[in-house]
Amino acid sequence: MNFIKKLFAPKQNADEIKRALEAKLADLRKPAVRLLKTGDAHNSKFGGRPLVDSKSFSWPESNGKPMAFLAQIDLAEIAGQCQYDWLNDKGLLLFFYDVYEMPWGFDPKDRGKWRVIYQECADALAEFPPALDEEARIKEAFVRAERTEILPDFDDPSVAGLNLSRKEANLYGEIMDAACMQQPLHQVGGFPAPVQGNYMALEAQLASNGIYVGTPKGYKCAEAKALEEGAKNWRLLFQFDSDGDLDIMWGDCGRLYFWVRQEQSKRNQFENCWLVLQCC
């Protein structure tokens, strides 16, 4: 009977489909903060030399070599656009990454090949270590924070729960394609813009707990099943896109995603952040 009803139901026009979809998406959108390059000086920036606490800062290394400094994010500038309940509103976050090995994050052994350092009282620009190669010194570009509202990737479980019709699903795909055209997508918080699928919170949860997830086998083991629930505690701290202006390409048009457990972020503890690299 339901099949018969659907077969002879009145056809929806494009505007009706759009309105129906928007009603379903109303509670799905999340706030996010885009990081947009600007000519004006800000504390938040990509590359250059980091602003650090001269009394305590030590440039992080991986395998005996200095890591590349990726970005500096002023939490007050982020909070001025969006006050996340898991992220404080004071201090700087400094992001470092081993650009020589370029770890993907699916191997627990990748731990230590990136660092997120919280600086409460930054008072000086750090000097580049002499051993840091020129090509690992990212161009400096100031960024401004701008709040936006974003939707999850189509493959996200929250989208599956909407029971979209075929036409609504097609329209959703068009909306997401248009959003991805606004590249590069540098971001704090919100849903990630995945290149290979939105399972990164689970990947961070499992890999950070010692489970190799470079193959499907890691996700299916009994230990992984016991840890799955903890994936809900992870938040997207920073998404760093490939960017031609900065001469940066992560793999093949990829992105770096730094994830943090919300309870640790609230305490300004970023030592155990986990990184995921995705590319085409």
VENJONOR-V453885 format. One record per residue. N is the residue number from 1. RES is the residue in three letters. SS is DSSP state (@ for helix, = for strand, . for the rest). PHI is phi in degrees with one decimal (none if undefined). NEAR is the number of other ideal C-beta (glycine too) atoms within 8 Angstrom. Layout:
N_RES_SS_PHI_NEAR, N_RES_SS_PHI_NEAR
This chain:
1_MET_._none_4, 2_ASN_@_-61.8_5, 3_PHE_@_-62.9_6, 4_ILE_@_-63.1_7, 5_LYS_@_-60.9_8, 6_LYS_@_-66.1_7, 7_LEU_@_-63.9_6, 8_PHE_._-106.4_5, 9_ALA_._-68.2_6, 10_PRO_._-61.8_3, 11_LYS_._-70.8_4, 12_GLN_._-89.8_8, 13_ASN_._-86.9_6, 14_ALA_@_-61.0_6, 15_ASP_@_-66.0_6, 16_GLU_@_-66.0_8, 17_ILE_@_-63.8_13, 18_LYS_@_-63.0_9, 19_ARG_@_-65.2_8, 20_ALA_@_-64.2_10, 21_LEU_@_-67.6_12, 22_GLU_@_-59.9_8, 23_ALA_@_-64.6_7, 24_LYS_@_-72.2_10, 25_LEU_@_-90.1_11, 26_ALA_._-53.7_7, 27_ASP_._-96.8_4, 28_LEU_._-93.8_11, 29_ARG_._-66.7_9, 30_LYS_=_-125.3_11, 31_PRO_=_-72.7_11, 32_ALA_=_-144.9_14, 33_VAL_=_-116.8_15, 34_ARG_=_-79.6_11, 35_LEU_=_-111.5_14, 36_LEU_=_-110.3_9, 37_LYS_=_-64.8_8, 38_THR_._-147.1_8, 39_GLY_._-82.2_3, 40_ASP_._-85.3_6, 41_ALA_._-71.4_3, 42_HIS_._-137.8_11, 43_ASN_._-71.0_9, 44_SER_._-81.6_14, 45_LYS_=_-163.2_12, 46_PHE_=_-103.5_16, 47_GLY_._61.4_12, 48_GLY_._69.6_10, 49_ARG_._-104.9_9, 50_PRO_._-76.6_11, 51_LEU_=_-87.8_12, 52_VAL_=_-134.2_12, 53_ASP_._-81.4_11, 54_SER_._-62.9_7, 55_LYS_._-83.6_4, 56_SER_._-127.2_5, 57_PHE_._-73.0_11, 58_SER_._-133.7_4, 59_TRP_._-62.5_9, 60_PRO_._-70.6_9, 61_GLU_=_-125.8_8, 62_SER_=_-134.4_12, 63_ASN_._53.6_8, 64_GLY_._81.6_4, 65_LYS_=_-119.1_10, 66_PRO_=_-63.2_11, 67_MET_._-81.2_15, 68_ALA_=_-75.9_12, 69_PHE_=_-86.2_14, 70_LEU_=_-90.5_11, 71_ALA_=_-161.7_13, 72_GLN_=_-128.6_13, 73_ILE_=_-119.9_13, 74_ASP_=_-87.1_10, 75_LEU_@_-64.2_13, 76_ALA_@_-67.0_9, 77_GLU_@_-67.7_13, 78_ILE_@_-67.6_17, 79_ALA_@_-63.1_12, 80_GLY_._-65.3_6, 81_GLN_._-106.7_9, 82_CYS_._-156.4_10, 83_GLN_._-95.5_5, 84_TYR_._-71.3_9, 85_ASP_._-76.1_4, 86_TRP_._-109.3_8, 87_LEU_._-134.3_14, 88_ASN_._-75.5_9, 89_ASP_._-114.2_8, 90_LYS_._-139.3_6, 91_GLY_._98.6_9, 92_LEU_=_-115.9_13, 93_LEU_=_-111.9_14, 94_LEU_=_-110.9_14, 95_PHE_=_-115.2_15, 96_PHE_=_-127.8_12, 97_TYR_=_-152.3_12, 98_ASP_._-80.3_13, 99_VAL_._-79.2_7, 100_TYR_._-80.9_8, 101_GLU_._-84.6_7, 102_MET_._47.2_10, 103_PRO_._-65.7_11, 104_TRP_._-93.5_9, 105_GLY_._95.1_12, 106_PHE_._-87.0_11, 107_ASP_._-107.4_10, 108_PRO_@_-54.1_10, 109_LYS_@_-70.6_4, 110_ASP_@_-73.0_13, 111_ARG_._-53.1_6, 112_GLY_._94.3_6, 113_LYS_._-100.0_12, 114_TRP_=_-152.1_15, 115_ARG_=_-147.6_9, 116_VAL_=_-120.6_15, 117_ILE_=_-117.4_10, 118_TYR_=_-91.7_11, 119_GLN_=_-121.4_13, 120_GLU_._-80.5_8, 121_CYS_._-127.0_5, 122_ALA_._-82.1_9, 123_ASP_._-135.7_7, 124_ALA_=_-155.2_8, 125_LEU_=_-80.9_7, 126_ALA_._-72.9_10, 127_GLU_._-85.0_5, 128_PHE_._-64.7_8, 129_PRO_._-63.4_7, 130_PRO_._-55.7_4, 131_ALA_._-79.6_6, 132_LEU_._-82.6_11, 133_ASP_._-59.9_6, 134_GLU_@_-58.4_4, 135_GLU_@_-69.6_4, 136_ALA_@_-95.0_10, 137_ARG_._-99.3_10, 138_ILE_._-72.0_13, 139_LYS_._-56.9_9, 140_GLU_._-80.4_9, 141_ALA_=_-147.2_11, 142_PHE_=_-71.1_12, 143_VAL_=_-132.3_13, 144_ARG_=_-111.2_11, 145_ALA_=_-91.9_14, 146_GLU_=_-141.8_8, 147_ARG_=_-71.5_10, 148_THR_=_-147.3_9, 149_GLU_=_-118.3_7, 150_ILE_=_-129.3_11, 151_LEU_._-108.4_11, 152_PRO_._-75.9_11, 153_ASP_._-58.8_12, 154_PHE_._-57.4_9, 155_ASP_._-80.9_7, 156_ASP_._-64.6_10, 157_PRO_@_-56.7_5, 158_SER_@_-66.6_8, 159_VAL_@_-76.6_13, 160_ALA_@_-59.1_6, 161_GLY_._-72.0_6, 162_LEU_._-82.4_9, 163_ASN_._52.4_3, 164_LEU_._-69.2_10, 165_SER_._-72.1_6, 166_ARG_@_-59.9_6, 167_LYS_@_-68.5_8, 168_GLU_@_-65.8_12, 169_ALA_@_-64.8_10, 170_ASN_@_-62.9_8, 171_LEU_@_-66.2_11, 172_TYR_@_-60.2_14, 173_GLY_@_-60.6_9, 174_GLU_@_-65.6_8, 175_ILE_@_-62.5_9, 176_MET_@_-69.6_11, 177_ASP_@_-62.5_8, 178_ALA_@_-64.9_8, 179_ALA_@_-64.7_10, 180_CYS_@_-72.2_9, 181_MET_._-72.7_6, 182_GLN_._-83.9_6, 183_GLN_._-91.2_6, 184_PRO_._-74.9_6, 185_LEU_._-104.3_11, 186_HIS_._-89.0_12, 187_GLN_=_-158.5_14, 188_VAL_=_-121.2_14, 189_GLY_._73.4_14, 190_GLY_._77.7_12, 191_PHE_._-78.8_12, 192_PRO_._-72.5_12, 193_ALA_._-102.7_12, 194_PRO_._-73.7_10, 195_VAL_._-98.7_9, 196_GLN_._-126.7_5, 197_GLY_._122.7_7, 198_ASN_._-94.9_10, 199_TYR_._-123.9_6, 200_MET_@_-69.0_13, 201_ALA_@_-61.9_10, 202_LEU_@_-68.1_10, 203_GLU_@_-59.4_13, 204_ALA_@_-62.8_14, 205_GLN_@_-61.5_14, 206_LEU_@_-75.0_13, 207_ALA_@_-63.2_16, 208_SER_@_-69.0_10, 209_ASN_._-101.5_10, 210_GLY_._92.8_5, 211_ILE_._-102.8_12, 212_TYR_._-73.7_9, 213_VAL_._-121.7_11, 214_GLY_._-76.9_7, 215_THR_._-134.9_6, 216_PRO_@_-59.0_5, 217_LYS_@_-56.0_6, 218_GLY_@_-62.9_13, 219_TYR_@_-74.8_9, 220_LYS_@_-97.7_7, 221_CYS_._-69.8_9, 222_ALA_@_-62.1_5, 223_GLU_@_-64.3_8, 224_ALA_@_-64.1_13, 225_LYS_@_-60.9_8, 226_ALA_@_-69.7_6, 227_LEU_@_-94.6_12, 228_GLU_@_-53.0_9, 229_GLU_@_-57.3_5, 230_GLY_@_-66.5_9, 231_ALA_@_-62.2_11, 232_LYS_@_-66.8_6, 233_ASN_@_-86.6_9, 234_TRP_=_-90.0_14, 235_ARG_=_-126.0_13, 236_LEU_=_-73.3_15, 237_LEU_=_-83.4_14, 238_PHE_=_-155.0_14, 239_GLN_=_-112.0_14, 240_PHE_=_-116.4_13, 241_ASP_=_-85.1_11, 242_SER_._-60.8_10, 243_ASP_=_-152.3_10, 244_GLY_@_-62.9_6, 245_ASP_@_-62.4_7, 246_LEU_@_-98.8_10, 247_ASP_._57.7_8, 248_ILE_=_-118.1_8, 249_MET_._-136.5_8, 250_TRP_._-88.8_13, 251_GLY_._64.2_10, 252_ASP_._-107.0_6, 253_CYS_._54.9_9, 254_GLY_._-97.6_13, 255_ARG_=_-139.7_15, 256_LEU_=_-99.6_13, 257_TYR_=_-129.3_14, 258_PHE_=_-97.9_15, 259_TRP_=_-117.6_14, 260_VAL_=_-140.4_15, 261_ARG_=_-73.2_9, 262_GLN_@_-61.3_10, 263_GLU_@_-69.3_7, 264_GLN_@_-74.6_10, 265_SER_@_-61.7_15, 266_LYS_@_-59.5_9, 267_ARG_._-96.6_6, 268_ASN_._58.2_9, 269_GLN_._-108.7_8, 270_PHE_._-115.1_13, 271_GLU_._-64.4_5, 272_ASN_._-105.0_9, 273_CYS_._-57.4_11, 274_TRP_=_-118.8_13, 275_LEU_=_-112.1_14, 276_VAL_=_-128.3_13, 277_LEU_=_-108.0_14, 278_GLN_=_-127.2_12, 279_CYS_._-151.3_11, 280_CYS_._-68.9_6
